[in-house]
Amino acid sequence: MQDTTKSIAQIVMVAIAAVALLLGNSVALADDAAECVVASGKKQWKQALESCTRAAEKGDVVAQYNLGVMYEAGLGVAQNYKEAMRLLKLAAEKGYAEAQNNLGVMYRDGLGVEQNYKEAMRLWGLAAAQGLAIAQNNLGVVYLDGLGVERNYKEALKLFDLAAAQGSAEAQTNLGIMYMHGLGVAQHYKQSIRWFTRAAAQGLAEAQYYLGAMYANGQGVSVDYLRAFMWLNLAATSGDNSAVKGREKVANKMTKAQIATAQEMARKCQASNYKSCD
């Protein structure tokens, strides 16, 4: 009886030690995973590399994604597409939408892997089904431009609508383009203005360029060189080359006083974070 009791006690002690070790590992993983997220968010790449690597090795999906992005973009570490692919695949296979999206981009652009639009579409489809706006927009672009698949404006419009409803400036701009050119939908300049305005207010240079061009050409609005110059100037400041050329053309139709007024409008618009742009 004594021997049996002793054996049970030993078993219990071993079990307690195992649980303690497991709990300790779980706490360590949680700490590393949390530190990985915080450091990545603050762009403290050296610290992020260390904590994300530890958490990723223990199977944390968010850490695998963050570390994959770091290797993909060369943030705090030498750019390494193959390592990025490995890490993003680990996270994507666990259903992490952001990883599926980034992996799709790598397949689309042939980064560390042979270009494969079908695989990119498959991955974006998985992420889009989870409601990820950027994936919905990326998949919409594939259908809009016919990249590795037959053009399908109806499908593109549906995907852009889903992403735009979530506030995606890129999707809102793509909707504006479709309405402007009548792609899969009746041409509707006012709808274009509506979508370009929403995206421009988020600081997207492409949308600002299109909005400025529409004011310059009187598409969906009365010709307004002041607003045209303002939006083109904002886009040009962000490095949009088309906007630079458009701004020059509009400036040739304005007086020096009007240009000065439009420049001040652009300054106020940007200073207000695009809330006072009328």
Residue pairs with C-beta under 8 A, 6 or more apart in sequence:
25 58
28 54
28 58
29 55
29 58
29 59
29 60
32 51
32 52
32 54
32 55
32 58
32 60
32 63
33 51
33 55
33 60
33 62
33 63
35 47
35 51
35 55
36 48
36 51
36 52
36 55
36 56
36 60
36 62
36 63
36 66
36 67
37 62
37 66
39 45
39 47
39 48
39 51
39 52
40 48
40 52
40 66
40 70
43 75
45 70
45 75
45 76
45 77
46 76
48 66
48 70
48 75
48 76
49 67
49 70
49 76
49 77
51 63
52 63
52 66
52 67
52 70
53 63
53 67
54 63
55 62
55 63
56 63
56 64
56 67
56 87
56 90
61 90
61 91
61 94
61 96
61 99
62 91
62 96
64 87
64 88
64 90
64 91
64 96
64 99
65 87
65 88
65 91
65 96
65 98
65 99
65 102
67 87
68 83
68 84
68 85
68 86
68 87
68 88
68 90
68 91
68 99
68 102
69 75
69 84
69 88
69 102
70 76
70 77
71 77
71 79
71 80
71 81
71 83
71 84
71 87
72 79
72 81
72 84
72 88
72 102
72 106
72 111
73 79
80 112
81 106
81 111
81 112
81 113
82 112
84 106
84 111
84 112
85 103
85 106
85 111
85 112
85 113
88 99
88 102
88 103
88 106
89 99
89 103
90 99
91 98
91 99
92 99
92 100
92 103
92 123
92 126
95 126
95 130
97 126
97 127
97 130
97 131
97 132
97 135
98 127
98 132
100 123
100 124
100 126
100 127
100 132
100 135
101 123
101 124
101 127
101 132
101 134
101 135
101 138
103 123
104 119
104 120
104 121
104 122
104 123
104 124
104 127
104 135
104 138
105 111
105 120
105 138
106 112
106 113
107 113
107 115
107 116
107 117
107 119
107 120
107 123
108 115
108 116
108 117
108 120
108 138
108 147
109 115
110 116
117 142
117 147
117 148
117 149
118 148
118 149
120 138
120 142
120 148
121 139
121 142
121 148
121 149
123 135
124 135
124 136
124 138
124 139
124 142
125 135
125 139
127 134
127 135
128 135
128 136
128 139
128 159
128 162
131 162
131 166
133 162
133 163
133 166
133 167
133 168
133 171
134 163
134 168
134 170
136 159
136 160
136 162
136 163
136 166
136 168
136 171
137 159
137 160
137 163
137 168
137 170
137 171
137 174
139 159
140 155
140 156
140 157
140 158
140 159
140 160
140 163
140 171
140 174
141 147
141 156
141 174
142 148
142 149
143 149
143 151
143 152
143 153
143 155
143 156
143 159
144 151
144 153
144 156
144 160
144 174
144 178
144 183
145 151
153 178
153 183
153 184
153 185
154 184
156 174
156 178
156 183
156 184
157 175
157 178
157 184
157 185
159 171
160 171
160 172
160 174
160 175
160 178
161 171
161 175
162 171
163 170
163 171
164 171
164 172
164 175
164 195
164 198
167 202
169 198
169 199
169 202
169 203
169 204
169 207
170 199
170 204
172 195
172 196
172 198
172 199
172 202
172 207
173 195
173 196
173 199
173 204
173 206
173 207
173 210
175 191
175 195
176 191
176 192
176 193
176 194
176 195
176 196
176 199
176 207
176 210
177 183
177 192
177 210
178 184
178 185
179 185
179 187
179 188
179 189
179 191
179 192
179 195
180 187
180 189
180 192
180 210
180 214
180 219
181 187
182 188
188 220
189 214
189 219
189 220
189 221
190 220
191 220
192 210
192 214
192 219
192 220
193 211
193 214
193 219
193 220
193 221
195 207
196 207
196 208
196 210
196 211
196 214
197 207
197 211
198 207
199 206
199 207
200 207
200 208
200 211
200 231
200 234
200 274
200 277
201 274
201 275
201 277
202 274
203 238
203 274
205 234
205 235
205 238
205 239
205 240
205 243
206 235
206 240
208 231
208 232
208 234
208 235
208 238
208 240
208 243
209 231
209 232
209 235
209 240
209 242
209 243
209 246
211 231
212 227
212 228
212 229
212 230
212 231
212 232
212 233
212 234
212 235
212 243
212 246
212 247
212 250
213 219
213 228
213 232
213 246
214 220
214 221
215 221
215 223
215 224
215 225
215 227
215 228
215 231
216 223
216 225
216 228
216 232
216 246
216 249
216 250
217 223
225 250
225 253
225 254
225 258
225 262
226 254
226 258
226 261
226 262
226 265
227 262
227 265
228 246
228 250
229 247
229 250
229 251
229 254
229 258
229 259
229 262
229 263
229 266
230 262
230 263
230 265
230 266
230 269
230 277
231 266
232 243
232 246
232 247
232 250
233 243
233 247
233 262
233 263
233 266
234 266
234 269
234 270
235 242
235 243
236 243
236 244
236 247
237 266
237 270
251 259
254 262
265 277
268 276
268 277
269 276
269 277
